[in-house]
Structures are given as structure tokens and as C-alpha cells.
Amino acid sequence: MPRTINRLTTKSVAGRKSPGLYADGGGLYLNVKAAGSRSWLFIYQWKGKRREKGLGSAKDVTLQEARDRRDCARKLLADGLDPLAPAVRENGKSFGDVAAALMADLELGWKNPKHRAQWRSTLETYCSSMWSRPVHELDTSDVLSVLRPIWSDKPETASRVRARMERVFDAAKVKGFRKGENPARWRGHLQLVLPGRTRGAGIRHHPAMPHTQIGDFVIGLKSRVSTAARALEFLIHTAARTSEVIQMSWREIDREARVWTVPAERMKAGTEHQVPLTRSAIAVLDAMALHGSRAESPVFPGRTGKCLSNMSMEMLLRRMGCEDATVHGFRSTFRDWAGDETQHPRELIEHALAHQVGNAAERAYRRGSALAKRRQLMEDWSDFIVKSAEG
């Protein structure tokens, strides 16, 4: 540092009695008040304005300690940071600090310890450029520098990294380490500068969550105590439509046969549909039965005791930060998984979705013969969700 720094000595500090500011250099001053109090100040310019940062009382902080604190403040300025910024006052919490704390909180809902390692590995690998930087200084350009190299080549990974970054930034804001908008937010933000995701041919009217992310999502879903969360969990495991789930009553459930029979008047195709219930779907019903299971009562009641609102699950998705997925899109998530990851026949998969395939005779045959096969398909789907959640 220049020789003009460190002008004061321990002896000269002790001898300063008259009120005033006594410069040591580099922005460090001994501030002597008329009342006799003495303290250290770091005075600097930030965006053209004079600012003062207190470095402690001269009774408690030695000259050398004050110089060390001055040097730390000067280092922050050199890095483009304001020493008085909230995140800096909180010991300059880094992106990695916030991510580690978030994972520690989320770990309470993770049964498999490998899941935490997976989160850390993903973030450390792709967010290494941000890991040690103060979380309050990161912006959209930093997020894009992470996502753009993998957005086209590794779309599933990129989507997962973006979602996890968004959660870290949200946690940082809640804890007061940063302010403003979330730079990793998709809707109305990153979607304006990153190309849309292509998921096969044709137009998807209902954005779907990639099946590689379903495990992470269900972990968060299971941690929520609400009827909407249980309804959405049941919908995912059964690949059913929103109206079919929210309007279902206990009389439609055959617990012994483990089958849910949806009446024809509630089906889009106008024909009765039998849904095999997986172990995970039954677990959701068991949880709801604790609140009552009269035959005529809705399985997923709203606040008034009637059926759950048809927007309740969509609103839950928004509260969970899923801006690029819809409730109906989980049927596409199931369809993508079944087509990409299994050997189950296409006709069986479409039947599980209650889609009309083939002529009337073929459909009649499938209704009588495919329930056992569809049960295996749906159990495979539920098992995939559970194993993905466990890492």
C-alpha cells in the first residue's frame, strides 16, 4: 500500500484529545467527539456519495485491528461491493453459504442422504462461478452464464439447475441477504431471453415438468400439509385429470380391489374408467381417510366441505415456484416417462390416460383385459417417483 497510509501510531492515538477526525490513511480515521468518546471510521465514496462505516470503539479496537478492518473494507470496494450493503454486514453471505443452509433445512424432509449430495453436486458443478461470491451481488447475467452453456445440450439438467438456483435466491431474500427480484425466475424473466424447451413434436398446450424432476418435486409436495397437496400427489400417481380427482367421492373407491372407478359422466370420453391404485396412491387415501370417509363425501374436500376448487392445485404449484409446469401437464410427464423409459405398449399407456385408441371392439376388449397390465404400469410409475425422490 502507499506510504501515505498508516500515519498514526499507538502513542499518537492515545495523545489525540481534541475533537476532530485524525487520518491514518486509506480512508481510516480516528474520530474524537467533544464528549470524549473515541472511535474508528472508514470514510469512502460509493457511487459519488460520501459514506461512513464504523469500525468500533478505540477503547476496544486497537490501531492494528482498525487497519485490518479498513483493509477488508477496501478489498470489498475493489471487488465492486459496498461495505455498508446488508449482505456484507451479514458477513458477506455467499451463494454457497445460502445453498448449504437451504439444503440443511430441506434435508429434514429427505429420507435418503444421497439426495443432499445430489443437490450439492449439481449446484457446485454448474454454479462454481457463483459459489464463493456474495449472494447479494449476483444478477441475471451470472445466472445466464451458468445456464446458456447447457441449455440446449443438457436441457433436463439445465432445468433442474435453474430451479435449484431459484430456491437458493428465494432463501437468500427471505433471510435478508439480498433484495429485489429473483434472477433465476423463469416466468416473465428468463423465458424472455432463453429459447423455449422443445419436448417432442407438436404443440404442448399444458407445460409439463420433465420426468427427471418429479422426485425433487414430490419431496417438496409431501412436506406440505394441505388438502391441495394430497390431491396433487394423488393426481400425479394416478395420471388423472384435475376434475376427476377433485370431484371423486369415497363411494368410487374399492379398497379391497384397489381400484378407483370414475363414473362415465365425469370422464371426458363419456365412458366409465377404472384406475388401478398403487401403494403410493393408497397411502394418500389413508391420510385423507383420517378426516372422514363417508361414501357421499369428497375425498379431497375444500374449506366449505364441498369439492376442492379446480384452481387449488394450480395455485399450489405457483406457491411452490413451479412457473413452467401445470397440473394437467403431469399427465404429459407420465406419458413422456412411460414412452422414454419403459417397454410398456403405447396402447396400454394411452389407456392408462383414458385416451380413446382403436375401434369400439378393441376398446371393449381392453376394458376387460388390461386392468392387471395397467396396474403394473402404474406401480412402475409410482416406484420411479419414489426412487427418484430418494436419489
Buried (B, 14 or more C-beta within 10 A) or exposed (E): EEEEBBEBEEEEBEEBEEEEEBBBBBBBBBBBEEEEEBBBBBBBEBEEEEEEBEBBEBEEBBBEEBBEBBBBBBEBBEEEBBBBBEBBEBEBBBBBBBBBBBBEEBEEEBEBEEBBEBBBEBBEEBBEEBBEBBBBBBEBEBBBEBBEEBBEEEBEBBBBBBBBBBBBBBBBBEBEBBEEEBBBBBEEBBBEEBEEBEBEEEEBEEBBBBBBBBBBBBBBBBEBEEBBBBBBBBBBBBBBBBBBBBBBBBBBBEEEEBBBBBBEEBBEEEBBBBBBBBEBBBBBBEEBEEEEBEEEBBBBBBEEEEBBBEEBBBEBBEEBBBBBBBBBBBBBBBBBBBEEEBEBEEBBBBBBBBEEBEEEEEBEEBBEEBBEBBBEBBBBBBEBBBEBBBB
